[in-house]
Amino acid sequence: MLESVLLLVSLMVAVALVLNAWRLMIGPSTADRILALDTMYINSIALIVLLGLYFQTDLYYEAALLIAMLGFVSTAALAKYLIRGDIIE
């Protein structure tokens, strides 16, 4: 029962990931594209956590944590670049 629910939820997250990629490609503004990229990070974290639940191992949780840290730093850097035009002052 748990395996079928995990596969169903993984399919839903994968569809959300595809829709975010679509928004990233044709977003009307740069801010929409940055938000789509940030949401793709969150969806990929959810997909990796679901994969860790499916295989019942802790290694995937560390990978999800690493992607979360990289996603936060890259979103902050892109937002700073969007506001000021320069990342490093």
C-alpha contacts under 8 A as a table, 3 or more apart, distances in Angstrom:
res1	aa1	res2	aa2	distance
1	M	4	S	5.40
1	M	5	V	6.42
2	L	5	V	5.17
2	L	6	L	6.10
3	E	6	L	5.09
3	E	7	L	6.16
3	E	54	Y	6.53
4	S	7	L	5.10
4	S	8	L	6.16
5	V	8	L	5.06
5	V	9	V	6.12
6	L	9	V	5.18
6	L	10	S	5.95
6	L	50	L	6.56
6	L	53	L	7.90
6	L	54	Y	6.72
7	L	10	S	4.98
7	L	11	L	6.15
8	L	11	L	5.12
8	L	12	M	6.39
9	V	12	M	4.98
9	V	13	V	6.21
10	S	13	V	5.09
10	S	14	A	6.05
10	S	47	L	6.17
10	S	50	L	6.74
11	L	14	A	5.00
11	L	15	V	6.24
12	M	15	V	5.13
12	M	16	A	6.32
13	V	16	A	4.96
13	V	17	L	6.12
13	V	43	N	6.28
13	V	46	A	7.41
13	V	47	L	6.58
14	A	17	L	4.90
14	A	18	V	6.28
14	A	43	N	7.80
14	A	47	L	7.53
15	V	18	V	5.10
15	V	19	L	6.26
16	A	19	L	5.05
16	A	20	N	6.14
16	A	43	N	7.30
17	L	20	N	5.07
17	L	21	A	6.23
17	L	40	M	5.88
17	L	43	N	6.12
17	L	44	S	7.47
18	V	21	A	5.02
18	V	22	W	6.30
19	L	22	W	4.97
19	L	23	R	6.35
20	N	23	R	4.99
20	N	24	L	6.09
20	N	36	A	5.40
20	N	37	L	7.36
20	N	39	T	6.98
20	N	40	M	6.13
21	A	24	L	4.89
21	A	25	M	6.24
21	A	36	A	7.17
21	A	37	L	7.79
21	A	40	M	7.40
22	W	25	M	5.18
22	W	26	I	6.32
22	W	27	G	7.89
23	R	26	I	5.38
23	R	27	G	4.96
23	R	32	D	7.54
23	R	33	R	6.70
23	R	36	A	6.16
24	L	27	G	5.50
24	L	32	D	7.42
24	L	33	R	4.73
24	L	34	I	7.65
24	L	36	A	5.46
24	L	37	L	6.57
25	M	33	R	7.56
27	G	30	T	7.21
27	G	32	D	5.63
27	G	33	R	5.50
28	P	32	D	6.77
28	P	33	R	7.90
29	S	32	D	5.35
29	S	33	R	6.57
30	T	33	R	5.06
30	T	34	I	6.27
31	A	34	I	5.09
31	A	35	L	6.19
32	D	35	L	5.12
32	D	36	A	6.11
33	R	36	A	4.98
33	R	37	L	6.18
34	I	37	L	5.06
34	I	38	D	6.21
34	I	75	T	7.20
34	I	78	L	7.30
34	I	79	A	7.89
35	L	38	D	5.01
35	L	39	T	6.11
36	A	39	T	5.05
36	A	40	M	6.11
37	L	40	M	4.97
37	L	41	Y	6.43
38	D	41	Y	5.16
38	D	42	I	6.52
38	D	71	G	6.69
38	D	75	T	6.47
39	T	42	I	4.99
39	T	43	N	6.13
40	M	43	N	5.00
40	M	44	S	6.02
41	Y	44	S	5.14
41	Y	45	I	6.18
41	Y	67	I	7.19
41	Y	68	A	7.05
41	Y	71	G	5.94
42	I	45	I	5.08
42	I	46	A	6.28
42	I	68	A	7.40
43	N	46	A	5.01
43	N	47	L	6.14
44	S	47	L	4.95
44	S	48	I	6.16
44	S	64	A	7.99
45	I	48	I	5.18
45	I	49	V	6.18
45	I	64	A	5.06
45	I	65	L	7.79
45	I	67	I	6.80
45	I	68	A	6.86
46	A	49	V	5.12
46	A	50	L	6.14
46	A	64	A	7.89
47	L	50	L	5.11
47	L	51	L	6.17
48	I	51	L	4.93
48	I	52	G	6.21
48	I	60	Y	6.11
48	I	61	Y	7.29
48	I	63	A	7.61
48	I	64	A	6.05
49	V	52	G	4.97
49	V	53	L	6.28
49	V	60	Y	6.35
49	V	61	Y	5.93
49	V	64	A	6.60
50	L	53	L	4.99
50	L	54	Y	6.14
51	L	54	Y	4.97
51	L	55	F	6.21
51	L	60	Y	7.17
52	G	55	F	5.29
52	G	56	Q	5.55
52	G	57	T	5.47
52	G	58	D	6.52
52	G	59	L	7.28
52	G	60	Y	5.04
52	G	61	Y	6.60
53	L	56	Q	4.89
53	L	57	T	6.98
57	T	60	Y	6.75
58	D	61	Y	5.50
58	D	62	E	7.10
59	L	62	E	5.52
59	L	63	A	6.73
60	Y	63	A	5.04
60	Y	64	A	6.19
61	Y	64	A	4.98
61	Y	65	L	6.20
62	E	65	L	5.02
62	E	66	L	6.25
63	A	66	L	5.07
63	A	67	I	6.25
64	A	67	I	5.12
64	A	68	A	6.12
65	L	68	A	4.99
65	L	69	M	6.32
66	L	69	M	5.24
66	L	70	L	6.31
67	I	70	L	5.10
67	I	71	G	5.92
68	A	71	G	5.04
68	A	72	F	6.18
69	M	72	F	5.24
69	M	73	V	6.31
70	L	73	V	5.23
70	L	74	S	6.04
71	G	74	S	5.22
71	G	75	T	6.02
72	F	75	T	5.23
72	F	76	A	6.16
73	V	76	A	5.18
73	V	77	A	6.12
74	S	77	A	5.01
74	S	78	L	6.05
75	T	78	L	5.13
75	T	79	A	6.06
76	A	79	A	5.15
76	A	80	K	6.15
77	A	80	K	5.12
77	A	81	Y	6.12
77	A	87	I	6.29
78	L	81	Y	4.99
78	L	82	L	6.04
78	L	87	I	7.91
79	A	82	L	4.98
79	A	83	I	6.19
80	K	83	I	5.17
80	K	84	R	5.96
80	K	85	G	7.30
80	K	86	D	7.16
80	K	87	I	6.05
81	Y	84	R	5.41
81	Y	85	G	4.57
81	Y	86	D	5.06
81	Y	87	I	5.19
82	L	85	G	5.71
84	R	87	I	7.60
86	D	89	E	6.80
